[in-house]
Amino acid sequence: MILFCFLLFLTAQHSFGQNAKTYFEIGKKKVLSGNQRGGIVDFGKAIKLDSTNFSYYNVRGVAKFELKDYAGAIKDYTKAIKYNPVFILGYQNRILARIQLNDNAGIVSDCDKLIKLDPANADYLYQRATAKRNLSDLAGANDDYKKAKAIESKATNSEDLSPADFNKKGIQKYMIGDYQGAIQDYNKAIELSSDTLDVNIIKKVELRFVCEDAFSNRGNAKAMLKDYQGAILDYNTTIKLGNNEKDDHNYFNRGMAKGNLGDFRGAISDFDKAIALAPEFPETYYVRGNAKAQLGDKNGACLDWSKAGELGYTKAYDMIKENCNK
């Protein structure tokens, strides 16, 4: 779940030197016109003249993020935080980059800091809960969801809710098994986040990420209701949006939906993509082995189950015992 997208441009506050600020302003104009690489060059010149200005590192991180240089963006956000340890925007932006790299442990760490800096903001608890769930810390995830829900007990009117708010409400309902209710909230999030005609470039980035996440989440809810065709359509849309290159979860989930429809070859194709993006996730090997077994590829299935077992998915050894040691 992507809750943050605060890719804002801050105005330099230092009067260190007019040249540094000038380069910064020139870089901003280039980035806003779509010339990210040119902006990065100018931000670098500003940093050479004023190397402790956290704003310069932040905006250069934004430009790198837009170029999908997520590791480079994280380095710049880290520099910004170094020079301003209470820079909330820096942590938020760094979380966005960590999401792209599936760095759930890093997300948890950044959320820990944000929760200390802004304890009344439920967004950070929701984000940390999602990261913990991805790390299989279900107890920790549920605890964070409960804390977030308590903070939002004084919720605003639904008319005041943003697309991200509806996406979060959908996740809450999903977690307690209200899949139909979750789908209704995801529908609203998609409806509101799809309208990007009259918003600025920064708002478009935020809406784009919320829209992608809402489609993925709605697909999960449809799958729980056994609407596998509907789930596949939503996963198709999420993948087509193409904002998250390392989207192994959507490939995995789409593969599961295809498998439930008997499309084992299609499932294997998606599991192949998920493994290419996240080769250390054992369950993908396990379910790919199941799909191969359905197609009569016993040798391929046994190899996948063996790999899943090596990576710690002990259930795979039961399949090996039943099907491979004969």
C-alpha positions as protocol buffer text, in pm:
chain_id: "A"
residue {
  index: 1
  type: MET
  ca { x: 0 y: 0 z: 0 }
}
residue {
  index: 2
  type: ILE
  ca { x: 138 y: 339 z: -98 }
}
residue {
  index: 3
  type: LEU
  ca { x: 23 y: 605 z: 142 }
}
residue {
  index: 4
  type: PHE
  ca { x: 277 y: 874 z: 73 }
}
residue {
  index: 5
  type: CYS
  ca { x: 362 y: 1073 z: -230 }
}
residue {
  index: 6
  type: PHE
  ca { x: 491 y: 1407 z: -109 }
}
residue {
  index: 7
  type: LEU
  ca { x: 729 y: 1483 z: -392 }
}
residue {
  index: 8
  type: LEU
  ca { x: 729 y: 1855 z: -320 }
}
residue {
  index: 9
  type: PHE
  ca { x: 984 y: 2114 z: -414 }
}
residue {
  index: 10
  type: LEU
  ca { x: 1106 y: 2323 z: -121 }
}
residue {
  index: 11
  type: THR
  ca { x: 1250 y: 2669 z: -160 }
}
residue {
  index: 12
  type: ALA
  ca { x: 1604 y: 2704 z: -34 }
}
residue {
  index: 13
  type: GLN
  ca { x: 1623 y: 2891 z: 294 }
}
residue {
  index: 14
  type: HIS
  ca { x: 1996 y: 2959 z: 306 }
}
residue {
  index: 15
  type: SER
  ca { x: 2140 y: 3289 z: 199 }
}
residue {
  index: 16
  type: PHE
  ca { x: 2473 y: 3108 z: 158 }
}
residue {
  index: 17
  type: GLY
  ca { x: 2518 y: 3223 z: -193 }
}
residue {
  index: 18
  type: GLN
  ca { x: 2304 y: 3353 z: -473 }
}
residue {
  index: 19
  type: ASN
  ca { x: 2465 y: 3114 z: -721 }
}
residue {
  index: 20
  type: ALA
  ca { x: 2354 y: 2804 z: -531 }
}
residue {
  index: 21
  type: LYS
  ca { x: 1997 y: 2928 z: -511 }
}
residue {
  index: 22
  type: THR
  ca { x: 2005 y: 3024 z: -878 }
}
residue {
  index: 23
  type: TYR
  ca { x: 2115 y: 2676 z: -983 }
}
residue {
  index: 24
  type: PHE
  ca { x: 1845 y: 2533 z: -757 }
}
residue {
  index: 25
  type: GLU
  ca { x: 1572 y: 2744 z: -921 }
}
residue {
  index: 26
  type: ILE
  ca { x: 1697 y: 2662 z: -1271 }
}
residue {
  index: 27
  type: GLY
  ca { x: 1698 y: 2292 z: -1182 }
}
residue {
  index: 28
  type: LYS
  ca { x: 1343 y: 2314 z: -1053 }
}
residue {
  index: 29
  type: LYS
  ca { x: 1221 y: 2466 z: -1377 }
}
residue {
  index: 30
  type: LYS
  ca { x: 1389 y: 2193 z: -1579 }
}
residue {
  index: 31
  type: VAL
  ca { x: 1235 y: 1917 z: -1367 }
}
residue {
  index: 32
  type: LEU
  ca { x: 887 y: 2069 z: -1388 }
}
residue {
  index: 33
  type: SER
  ca { x: 924 y: 2084 z: -1766 }
}
residue {
  index: 34
  type: GLY
  ca { x: 1018 y: 1716 z: -1776 }
}
residue {
  index: 35
  type: ASN
  ca { x: 1396 y: 1753 z: -1806 }
}
residue {
  index: 36
  type: GLN
  ca { x: 1488 y: 1546 z: -1499 }
}
residue {
  index: 37
  type: ARG
  ca { x: 1847 y: 1482 z: -1604 }
}
residue {
  index: 38
  type: GLY
  ca { x: 1914 y: 1850 z: -1665 }
}
residue {
  index: 39
  type: GLY
  ca { x: 1765 y: 1932 z: -1328 }
}
residue {
  index: 40
  type: ILE
  ca { x: 1990 y: 1681 z: -1156 }
}
residue {
  index: 41
  type: VAL
  ca { x: 2297 y: 1848 z: -1308 }
}
residue {
  index: 42
  type: ASP
  ca { x: 2188 y: 2188 z: -1178 }
}
residue {
  index: 43
  type: PHE
  ca { x: 2103 y: 2053 z: -833 }
}
residue {
  index: 44
  type: GLY
  ca { x: 2451 y: 1901 z: -824 }
}
residue {
  index: 45
  type: LYS
  ca { x: 2601 y: 2246 z: -893 }
}
residue {
  index: 46
  type: ALA
  ca { x: 2390 y: 2395 z: -615 }
}
residue {
  index: 47
  type: ILE
  ca { x: 2509 y: 2125 z: -375 }
}
residue {
  index: 48
  type: LYS
  ca { x: 2873 y: 2194 z: -460 }
}
residue {
  index: 49
  type: LEU
  ca { x: 2819 y: 2554 z: -353 }
}
residue {
  index: 50
  type: ASP
  ca { x: 2607 y: 2472 z: -45 }
}
residue {
  index: 51
  type: SER
  ca { x: 2668 y: 2110 z: 54 }
}
residue {
  index: 52
  type: THR
  ca { x: 2461 y: 2113 z: 374 }
}
residue {
  index: 53
  type: ASN
  ca { x: 2131 y: 2239 z: 231 }
}
residue {
  index: 54
  type: PHE
  ca { x: 1888 y: 1951 z: 283 }
}
residue {
  index: 55
  type: SER
  ca { x: 1638 y: 2095 z: 32 }
}
residue {
  index: 56
  type: TYR
  ca { x: 1882 y: 2052 z: -255 }
}
residue {
  index: 57
  type: TYR
  ca { x: 1933 y: 1684 z: -181 }
}
residue {
  index: 58
  type: ASN
  ca { x: 1558 y: 1631 z: -148 }
}
residue {
  index: 59
  type: VAL
  ca { x: 1470 y: 1777 z: -487 }
}
residue {
  index: 60
  type: ARG
  ca { x: 1755 y: 1592 z: -655 }
}
residue {
  index: 61
  type: GLY
  ca { x: 1616 y: 1275 z: -498 }
}
residue {
  index: 62
  type: VAL
  ca { x: 1275 y: 1360 z: -647 }
}
residue {
  index: 63
  type: ALA
  ca { x: 1427 y: 1395 z: -992 }
}
residue {
  index: 64
  type: LYS
  ca { x: 1612 y: 1064 z: -959 }
}
residue {
  index: 65
  type: PHE
  ca { x: 1293 y: 898 z: -839 }
}
residue {
  index: 66
  type: GLU
  ca { x: 1112 y: 1016 z: -1151 }
}
residue {
  index: 67
  type: LEU
  ca { x: 1391 y: 857 z: -1357 }
}
residue {
  index: 68
  type: LYS
  ca { x: 1337 y: 534 z: -1158 }
}
residue {
  index: 69
  type: ASP
  ca { x: 1683 y: 561 z: -1004 }
}
residue {
  index: 70
  type: TYR
  ca { x: 1542 y: 455 z: -669 }
}
residue {
  index: 71
  type: ALA
  ca { x: 1875 y: 368 z: -507 }
}
residue {
  index: 72
  type: GLY
  ca { x: 2012 y: 708 z: -607 }
}
residue {
  index: 73
  type: ALA
  ca { x: 1701 y: 880 z: -472 }
}
residue {
  index: 74
  type: ILE
  ca { x: 1741 y: 702 z: -138 }
}
residue {
  index: 75
  type: LYS
  ca { x: 2101 y: 824 z: -112 }
}
residue {
  index: 76
  type: ASP
  ca { x: 1987 y: 1183 z: -163 }
}
residue {
  index: 77
  type: TYR
  ca { x: 1695 y: 1156 z: 79 }
}
residue {
  index: 78
  type: THR
  ca { x: 1935 y: 1007 z: 335 }
}
residue {
  index: 79
  type: LYS
  ca { x: 2165 y: 1307 z: 289 }
}
residue {
  index: 80
  type: ALA
  ca { x: 1871 y: 1543 z: 334 }
}
residue {
  index: 81
  type: ILE
  ca { x: 1777 y: 1367 z: 658 }
}
residue {
  index: 82
  type: LYS
  ca { x: 2138 y: 1377 z: 776 }
}
residue {
  index: 83
  type: TYR
  ca { x: 2137 y: 1756 z: 756 }
}
residue {
  index: 84
  type: ASN
  ca { x: 1783 y: 1783 z: 894 }
}
residue {
  index: 85
  type: PRO
  ca { x: 1698 y: 1483 z: 1118 }
}
residue {
  index: 86
  type: VAL
  ca { x: 1339 y: 1606 z: 1171 }
}
residue {
  index: 87
  type: PHE
  ca { x: 1273 y: 1649 z: 799 }
}
residue {
  index: 88
  type: ILE
  ca { x: 944 y: 1459 z: 772 }
}
residue {
  index: 89
  type: LEU
  ca { x: 921 y: 1501 z: 395 }
}
residue {
  index: 90
  type: GLY
  ca { x: 1259 y: 1334 z: 354 }
}
residue {
  index: 91
  type: TYR
  ca { x: 1144 y: 1022 z: 539 }
}
residue {
  index: 92
  type: GLN
  ca { x: 820 y: 1014 z: 339 }
}
residue {
  index: 93
  type: ASN
  ca { x: 1002 y: 1039 z: 8 }
}
residue {
  index: 94
  type: ARG
  ca { x: 1254 y: 777 z: 114 }
}
residue {
  index: 95
  type: ILE
  ca { x: 968 y: 539 z: 194 }
}
residue {
  index: 96
  type: LEU
  ca { x: 835 y: 586 z: -160 }
}
residue {
  index: 97
  type: ALA
  ca { x: 1171 y: 484 z: -302 }
}
residue {
  index: 98
  type: ARG
  ca { x: 1201 y: 190 z: -61 }
}
residue {
  index: 99
  type: ILE
  ca { x: 860 y: 67 z: -178 }
}
residue {
  index: 100
  type: GLN
  ca { x: 990 y: 45 z: -532 }
}
residue {
  index: 101
  type: LEU
  ca { x: 1281 y: -170 z: -410 }
}
residue {
  index: 102
  type: ASN
  ca { x: 1064 y: -389 z: -184 }
}
residue {
  index: 103
  type: ASP
  ca { x: 1275 y: -274 z: 113 }
}
residue {
  index: 104
  type: ASN
  ca { x: 1013 y: -351 z: 378 }
}
residue {
  index: 105
  type: ALA
  ca { x: 1261 y: -350 z: 666 }
}
residue {
  index: 106
  type: GLY
  ca { x: 1372 y: 0 z: 564 }
}
residue {
  index: 107
  type: ILE
  ca { x: 1009 y: 111 z: 540 }
}
residue {
  index: 108
  type: VAL
  ca { x: 945 y: -10 z: 895 }
}
residue {
  index: 109
  type: SER
  ca { x: 1251 y: 179 z: 1018 }
}
residue {
  index: 110
  type: ASP
  ca { x: 1145 y: 503 z: 848 }
}
residue {
  index: 111
  type: CYS
  ca { x: 789 y: 468 z: 975 }
}
residue {
  index: 112
  type: ASP
  ca { x: 924 y: 422 z: 1327 }
}
residue {
  index: 113
  type: LYS
  ca { x: 1091 y: 762 z: 1298 }
}
residue {
  index: 114
  type: LEU
  ca { x: 785 y: 928 z: 1144 }
}
residue {
  index: 115
  type: ILE
  ca { x: 556 y: 794 z: 1415 }
}
residue {
  index: 116
  type: LYS
  ca { x: 783 y: 952 z: 1678 }
}
residue {
  index: 117
  type: LEU
  ca { x: 790 y: 1282 z: 1488 }
}
residue {
  index: 118
  type: ASP
  ca { x: 416 y: 1289 z: 1415 }
}
residue {
  index: 119
  type: PRO
  ca { x: 233 y: 1040 z: 1643 }
}
residue {
  index: 120
  type: ALA
  ca { x: -114 y: 1169 z: 1550 }
}
residue {
  index: 121
  type: ASN
  ca { x: -76 y: 1074 z: 1182 }
}
residue {
  index: 122
  type: ALA
  ca { x: -237 y: 736 z: 1115 }
}
residue {
  index: 123
  type: ASP
  ca { x: -83 y: 713 z: 767 }
}
residue {
  index: 124
  type: TYR
  ca { x: 251 y: 606 z: 908 }
}
residue {
  index: 125
  type: LEU
  ca { x: 92 y: 325 z: 1108 }
}
residue {
  index: 126
  type: TYR
  ca { x: -91 y: 199 z: 800 }
}
residue {
  index: 127
  type: GLN
  ca { x: 230 y: 206 z: 597 }
}
residue {
  index: 128
  type: ARG
  ca { x: 424 y: 28 z: 870 }
}
residue {
  index: 129
  type: ALA
  ca { x: 149 y: -231 z: 900 }
}
residue {
  index: 130
  type: THR
  ca { x: 169 y: -308 z: 530 }
}
residue {
  index: 131
  type: ALA
  ca { x: 548 y: -344 z: 546 }
}
residue {
  index: 132
  type: LYS
  ca { x: 519 y: -573 z: 848 }
}
residue {
  index: 133
  type: ARG
  ca { x: 262 y: -784 z: 667 }
}
residue {
  index: 134
  type: ASN
  ca { x: 503 y: -816 z: 374 }
}
residue {
  index: 135
  type: LEU
  ca { x: 765 y: -932 z: 626 }
}
residue {
  index: 136
  type: SER
  ca { x: 517 y: -1193 z: 760 }
}
residue {
  index: 137
  type: ASP
  ca { x: 488 y: -1008 z: 1093 }
}
residue {
  index: 138
  type: LEU
  ca { x: 109 y: -1047 z: 1101 }
}
residue {
  index: 139
  type: ALA
  ca { x: 76 y: -977 z: 1473 }
}
residue {
  index: 140
  type: GLY
  ca { x: 271 y: -653 z: 1438 }
}
residue {
  index: 141
  type: ALA
  ca { x: 68 y: -556 z: 1129 }
}
residue {
  index: 142
  type: ASN
  ca { x: -264 y: -613 z: 1305 }
}
residue {
  index: 143
  type: ASP
  ca { x: -147 y: -413 z: 1607 }
}
residue {
  index: 144
  type: ASP
  ca { x: -54 y: -119 z: 1384 }
}
residue {
  index: 145
  type: TYR
  ca { x: -390 y: -136 z: 1203 }
}
residue {
  index: 146
  type: LYS
  ca { x: -569 y: -122 z: 1537 }
}
residue {
  index: 147
  type: LYS
  ca { x: -363 y: 178 z: 1649 }
}
residue {
  index: 148
  type: ALA
  ca { x: -428 y: 356 z: 1319 }
}
residue {
  index: 149
  type: LYS
  ca { x: -799 y: 287 z: 1342 }
}
residue {
  index: 150
  type: ALA
  ca { x: -805 y: 428 z: 1694 }
}
residue {
  index: 151
  type: ILE
  ca { x: -641 y: 748 z: 1573 }
}
residue {
  index: 152
  type: GLU
  ca { x: -901 y: 776 z: 1299 }
}
residue {
  index: 153
  type: SER
  ca { x: -1193 y: 716 z: 1533 }
}
residue {
  index: 154
  type: LYS
  ca { x: -1270 y: 1084 z: 1493 }
}
residue {
  index: 155
  type: ALA
  ca { x: -1283 y: 1042 z: 1117 }
}
residue {
  index: 156
  type: THR
  ca { x: -1393 y: 1323 z: 894 }
}
residue {
  index: 157
  type: ASN
  ca { x: -1702 y: 1315 z: 677 }
}
residue {
  index: 158
  type: SER
  ca { x: -1675 y: 1088 z: 372 }
}
residue {
  index: 159
  type: GLU
  ca { x: -1713 y: 1397 z: 153 }
}
residue {
  index: 160
  type: ASP
  ca { x: -1379 y: 1520 z: 288 }
}
residue {
  index: 161
  type: LEU
  ca { x: -1192 y: 1195 z: 223 }
}
residue {
  index: 162
  type: SER
  ca { x: -918 y: 1180 z: -40 }
}
residue {
  index: 163
  type: PRO
  ca { x: -846 y: 889 z: -277 }
}
residue {
  index: 164
  type: ALA
  ca { x: -573 y: 774 z: -35 }
}
residue {
  index: 165
  type: ASP
  ca { x: -825 y: 784 z: 251 }
}
residue {
  index: 166
  type: PHE
  ca { x: -1068 y: 557 z: 63 }
}
residue {
  index: 167
  type: ASN
  ca { x: -780 y: 323 z: -23 }
}
residue {
  index: 168
  type: LYS
  ca { x: -692 y: 300 z: 348 }
}
residue {
  index: 169
  type: LYS
  ca { x: -1055 y: 242 z: 443 }
}
residue {
  index: 170
  type: GLY
  ca { x: -1065 y: -43 z: 190 }
}
residue {
  index: 171
  type: ILE
  ca { x: -756 y: -200 z: 346 }
}
residue {
  index: 172
  type: GLN
  ca { x: -913 y: -181 z: 691 }
}
residue {
  index: 173
  type: LYS
  ca { x: -1224 y: -362 z: 568 }
}
residue {
  index: 174
  type: TYR
  ca { x: -1015 y: -617 z: 381 }
}
residue {
  index: 175
  type: MET
  ca { x: -822 y: -698 z: 699 }
}
residue {
  index: 176
  type: ILE
  ca { x: -1142 y: -786 z: 886 }
}
residue {
  index: 177
  type: GLY
  ca { x: -1283 y: -990 z: 595 }
}
residue {
  index: 178
  type: ASP
  ca { x: -1535 y: -737 z: 460 }
}
residue {
  index: 179
  type: TYR
  ca { x: -1430 y: -784 z: 99 }
}
residue {
  index: 180
  type: GLN
  ca { x: -1743 y: -635 z: -57 }
}
residue {
  index: 181
  type: GLY
  ca { x: -1709 y: -325 z: 158 }
}
residue {
  index: 182
  type: ALA
  ca { x: -1340 y: -304 z: 68 }
}
residue {
  index: 183
  type: ILE
  ca { x: -1421 y: -317 z: -303 }
}
residue {
  index: 184
  type: GLN
  ca { x: -1666 y: -28 z: -265 }
}
residue {
  index: 185
  type: ASP
  ca { x: -1394 y: 184 z: -104 }
}
residue {
  index: 186
  type: TYR
  ca { x: -1138 y: 86 z: -367 }
}
residue {
  index: 187
  type: ASN
  ca { x: -1392 y: 180 z: -636 }
}
residue {
  index: 188
  type: LYS
  ca { x: -1417 y: 526 z: -485 }
}
residue {
  index: 189
  type: ALA
  ca { x: -1039 y: 559 z: -457 }
}
residue {
  index: 190
  type: ILE
  ca { x: -1002 y: 466 z: -825 }
}
residue {
  index: 191
  type: GLU
  ca { x: -1281 y: 702 z: -930 }
}
residue {
  index: 192
  type: LEU
  ca { x: -1127 y: 997 z: -748 }
}
residue {
  index: 193
  type: SER
  ca { x: -764 y: 923 z: -837 }
}
residue {
  index: 194
  type: SER
  ca { x: -834 y: 869 z: -1207 }
}
residue {
  index: 195
  type: ASP
  ca { x: -930 y: 1234 z: -1262 }
}
residue {
  index: 196
  type: THR
  ca { x: -596 y: 1405 z: -1317 }
}
residue {
  index: 197
  type: LEU
  ca { x: -692 y: 1659 z: -1584 }
}
residue {
  index: 198
  type: ASP
  ca { x: -696 y: 1969 z: -1369 }
}
residue {
  index: 199
  type: VAL
  ca { x: -420 y: 1906 z: -1115 }
}
residue {
  index: 200
  type: ASN
  ca { x: -56 y: 2003 z: -1102 }
}
residue {
  index: 201
  type: ILE
  ca { x: 234 y: 1769 z: -1177 }
}
residue {
  index: 202
  type: ILE
  ca { x: 300 y: 1686 z: -811 }
}
residue {
  index: 203
  type: LYS
  ca { x: -64 y: 1597 z: -748 }
}
residue {
  index: 204
  type: LYS
  ca { x: -65 y: 1380 z: -1059 }
}
residue {
  index: 205
  type: VAL
  ca { x: 221 y: 1174 z: -916 }
}
residue {
  index: 206
  type: GLU
  ca { x: 29 y: 1121 z: -594 }
}
residue {
  index: 207
  type: LEU
  ca { x: -294 y: 1024 z: -769 }
}
residue {
  index: 208
  type: ARG
  ca { x: -110 y: 791 z: -1005 }
}
residue {
  index: 209
  type: PHE
  ca { x: 34 y: 590 z: -718 }
}
residue {
  index: 210
  type: VAL
  ca { x: -294 y: 578 z: -526 }
}
residue {
  index: 211
  type: CYS
  ca { x: -478 y: 463 z: -838 }
}
residue {
  index: 212
  type: GLU
  ca { x: -228 y: 184 z: -903 }
}
residue {
  index: 213
  type: ASP
  ca { x: -244 y: 66 z: -543 }
}
residue {
  index: 214
  type: ALA
  ca { x: -624 y: 73 z: -535 }
}
residue {
  index: 215
  type: PHE
  ca { x: -646 y: -147 z: -845 }
}
residue {
  index: 216
  type: SER
  ca { x: -406 y: -397 z: -689 }
}
residue {
  index: 217
  type: ASN
  ca { x: -593 y: -399 z: -359 }
}
residue {
  index: 218
  type: ARG
  ca { x: -928 y: -437 z: -536 }
}
residue {
  index: 219
  type: GLY
  ca { x: -788 y: -733 z: -725 }
}
residue {
  index: 220
  type: ASN
  ca { x: -694 y: -895 z: -394 }
}
residue {
  index: 221
  type: ALA
  ca { x: -1046 y: -844 z: -258 }
}
residue {
  index: 222
  type: LYS
  ca { x: -1203 y: -989 z: -574 }
}
residue {
  index: 223
  type: ALA
  ca { x: -976 y: -1293 z: -548 }
}
residue {
  index: 224
  type: MET
  ca { x: -1093 y: -1351 z: -192 }
}
residue {
  index: 225
  type: LEU
  ca { x: -1449 y: -1354 z: -328 }
}
residue {
  index: 226
  type: LYS
  ca { x: -1337 y: -1605 z: -597 }
}
residue {
  index: 227
  type: ASP
  ca { x: -1395 y: -1349 z: -874 }
}
residue {
  index: 228
  type: TYR
  ca { x: -1070 y: -1451 z: -1037 }
}
residue {
  index: 229
  type: GLN
  ca { x: -1149 y: -1299 z: -1376 }
}
residue {
  index: 230
  type: GLY
  ca { x: -1223 y: -965 z: -1215 }
}
residue {
  index: 231
  type: ALA
  ca { x: -906 y: -992 z: -1007 }
}
residue {
  index: 232
  type: ILE
  ca { x: -697 y: -1060 z: -1319 }
}
residue {
  index: 233
  type: LEU
  ca { x: -839 y: -752 z: -1489 }
}
residue {
  index: 234
  type: ASP
  ca { x: -740 y: -537 z: -1192 }
}
residue {
  index: 235
  type: TYR
  ca { x: -390 y: -688 z: -1176 }
}
residue {
  index: 236
  type: ASN
  ca { x: -358 y: -627 z: -1552 }
}
residue {
  index: 237
  type: THR
  ca { x: -438 y: -259 z: -1498 }
}
residue {
  index: 238
  type: THR
  ca { x: -194 y: -227 z: -1208 }
}
residue {
  index: 239
  type: ILE
  ca { x: 87 y: -385 z: -1407 }
}
residue {
  index: 240
  type: LYS
  ca { x: 1 y: -178 z: -1715 }
}
residue {
  index: 241
  type: LEU
  ca { x: 30 y: 145 z: -1516 }
}
residue {
  index: 242
  type: GLY
  ca { x: 392 y: 44 z: -1481 }
}
residue {
  index: 243
  type: ASN
  ca { x: 488 y: 267 z: -1186 }
}
residue {
  index: 244
  type: ASN
  ca { x: 636 y: -17 z: -985 }
}
residue {
  index: 245
  type: GLU
  ca { x: 889 y: -205 z: -1194 }
}
residue {
  index: 246
  type: LYS
  ca { x: 956 y: -457 z: -920 }
}
residue {
  index: 247
  type: ASP
  ca { x: 594 y: -553 z: -875 }
}
residue {
  index: 248
  type: ASP
  ca { x: 642 y: -917 z: -784 }
}
residue {
  index: 249
  type: HIS
  ca { x: 331 y: -924 z: -565 }
}
residue {
  index: 250
  type: ASN
  ca { x: 99 y: -840 z: -853 }
}
residue {
  index: 251
  type: TYR
  ca { x: 256 y: -1103 z: -1077 }
}
residue {
  index: 252
  type: PHE
  ca { x: 232 y: -1356 z: -795 }
}
residue {
  index: 253
  type: ASN
  ca { x: -133 y: -1272 z: -725 }
}
residue {
  index: 254
  type: ARG
  ca { x: -225 y: -1273 z: -1092 }
}
residue {
  index: 255
  type: GLY
  ca { x: -58 y: -1610 z: -1128 }
}
residue {
  index: 256
  type: MET
  ca { x: -261 y: -1743 z: -836 }
}
residue {
  index: 257
  type: ALA
  ca { x: -583 y: -1618 z: -996 }
}
residue {
  index: 258
  type: LYS
  ca { x: -491 y: -1779 z: -1329 }
}
residue {
  index: 259
  type: GLY
  ca { x: -411 y: -2105 z: -1151 }
}
residue {
  index: 260
  type: ASN
  ca { x: -750 y: -2102 z: -982 }
}
residue {
  index: 261
  type: LEU
  ca { x: -906 y: -2072 z: -1327 }
}
residue {
  index: 262
  type: GLY
  ca { x: -705 y: -2368 z: -1456 }
}
residue {
  index: 263
  type: ASP
  ca { x: -471 y: -2156 z: -1669 }
}
residue {
  index: 264
  type: PHE
  ca { x: -155 y: -2321 z: -1538 }
}
residue {
  index: 265
  type: ARG
  ca { x: 69 y: -2208 z: -1824 }
}
residue {
  index: 266
  type: GLY
  ca { x: -40 y: -1848 z: -1768 }
}
residue {
  index: 267
  type: ALA
  ca { x: 19 y: -1892 z: -1396 }
}
residue {
  index: 268
  type: ILE
  ca { x: 371 y: -2025 z: -1454 }
}
residue {
  index: 269
  type: SER
  ca { x: 450 y: -1727 z: -1678 }
}
residue {
  index: 270
  type: ASP
  ca { x: 349 y: -1487 z: -1402 }
}
residue {
  index: 271
  type: PHE
  ca { x: 536 y: -1683 z: -1137 }
}
residue {
  index: 272
  type: ASP
  ca { x: 845 y: -1667 z: -1360 }
}
residue {
  index: 273
  type: LYS
  ca { x: 818 y: -1287 z: -1363 }
}
residue {
  index: 274
  type: ALA
  ca { x: 764 y: -1272 z: -986 }
}
residue {
  index: 275
  type: ILE
  ca { x: 1071 y: -1488 z: -925 }
}
residue {
  index: 276
  type: ALA
  ca { x: 1282 y: -1274 z: -1156 }
}
residue {
  index: 277
  type: LEU
  ca { x: 1190 y: -972 z: -941 }
}
residue {
  index: 278
  type: ALA
  ca { x: 1202 y: -1140 z: -599 }
}
residue {
  index: 279
  type: PRO
  ca { x: 1412 y: -1460 z: -626 }
}
residue {
  index: 280
  type: GLU
  ca { x: 1427 y: -1515 z: -249 }
}
residue {
  index: 281
  type: PHE
  ca { x: 1052 y: -1546 z: -193 }
}
residue {
  index: 282
  type: PRO
  ca { x: 998 y: -1923 z: -138 }
}
residue {
  index: 283
  type: GLU
  ca { x: 622 y: -1942 z: -181 }
}
residue {
  index: 284
  type: THR
  ca { x: 646 y: -1846 z: -546 }
}
residue {
  index: 285
  type: TYR
  ca { x: 861 y: -2150 z: -619 }
}
residue {
  index: 286
  type: TYR
  ca { x: 612 y: -2364 z: -426 }
}
residue {
  index: 287
  type: VAL
  ca { x: 306 y: -2253 z: -624 }
}
residue {
  index: 288
  type: ARG
  ca { x: 498 y: -2267 z: -952 }
}
residue {
  index: 289
  type: GLY
  ca { x: 582 y: -2625 z: -864 }
}
residue {
  index: 290
  type: ASN
  ca { x: 213 y: -2694 z: -807 }
}
residue {
  index: 291
  type: ALA
  ca { x: 128 y: -2549 z: -1148 }
}
residue {
  index: 292
  type: LYS
  ca { x: 399 y: -2754 z: -1318 }
}
residue {
  index: 293
  type: ALA
  ca { x: 266 y: -3066 z: -1149 }
}
residue {
  index: 294
  type: GLN
  ca { x: -79 y: -2993 z: -1290 }
}
residue {
  index: 295
  type: LEU
  ca { x: 77 y: -2992 z: -1638 }
}
residue {
  index: 296
  type: GLY
  ca { x: 257 y: -3323 z: -1575 }
}
residue {
  index: 297
  type: ASP
  ca { x: 603 y: -3168 z: -1541 }
}
residue {
  index: 298
  type: LYS
  ca { x: 705 y: -3377 z: -1241 }
}
residue {
  index: 299
  type: ASN
  ca { x: 1076 y: -3299 z: -1266 }
}
residue {
  index: 300
  type: GLY
  ca { x: 1016 y: -2924 z: -1289 }
}
residue {
  index: 301
  type: ALA
  ca { x: 771 y: -2937 z: -999 }
}
residue {
  index: 302
  type: CYS
  ca { x: 1015 y: -3127 z: -777 }
}
residue {
  index: 303
  type: LEU
  ca { x: 1294 y: -2880 z: -853 }
}
residue {
  index: 304
  type: ASP
  ca { x: 1069 y: -2587 z: -758 }
}
residue {
  index: 305
  type: TRP
  ca { x: 952 y: -2753 z: -437 }
}
residue {
  index: 306
  type: SER
  ca { x: 1313 y: -2828 z: -349 }
}
residue {
  index: 307
  type: LYS
  ca { x: 1407 y: -2461 z: -400 }
}
residue {
  index: 308
  type: ALA
  ca { x: 1111 y: -2350 z: -189 }
}
residue {
  index: 309
  type: GLY
  ca { x: 1225 y: -2583 z: 88 }
}
residue {
  index: 310
  type: GLU
  ca { x: 1581 y: -2454 z: 70 }
}
residue {
  index: 311
  type: LEU
  ca { x: 1449 y: -2101 z: 115 }
}
residue {
  index: 312
  type: GLY
  ca { x: 1258 y: -2201 z: 428 }
}
residue {
  index: 313
  type: TYR
  ca { x: 912 y: -2300 z: 306 }
}
residue {
  index: 314
  type: THR
  ca { x: 893 y: -2632 z: 491 }
}
residue {
  index: 315
  type: LYS
  ca { x: 553 y: -2723 z: 348 }
}
residue {
  index: 316
  type: ALA
  ca { x: 733 y: -2793 z: 20 }
}
residue {
  index: 317
  type: TYR
  ca { x: 900 y: -3099 z: 170 }
}
residue {
  index: 318
  type: ASP
  ca { x: 560 y: -3264 z: 213 }
}
residue {
  index: 319
  type: MET
  ca { x: 502 y: -3229 z: -163 }
}
residue {
  index: 320
  type: ILE
  ca { x: 846 y: -3373 z: -233 }
}
residue {
  index: 321
  type: LYS
  ca { x: 776 y: -3668 z: -3 }
}
residue {
  index: 322
  type: GLU
  ca { x: 441 y: -3734 z: -169 }
}
residue {
  index: 323
  type: ASN
  ca { x: 541 y: -3684 z: -532 }
}
residue {
  index: 324
  type: CYS
  ca { x: 918 y: -3690 z: -584 }
}
residue {
  index: 325
  type: ASN
  ca { x: 1064 y: -3970 z: -374 }
}
residue {
  index: 326
  type: LYS
  ca { x: 895 y: -4249 z: -569 }
}
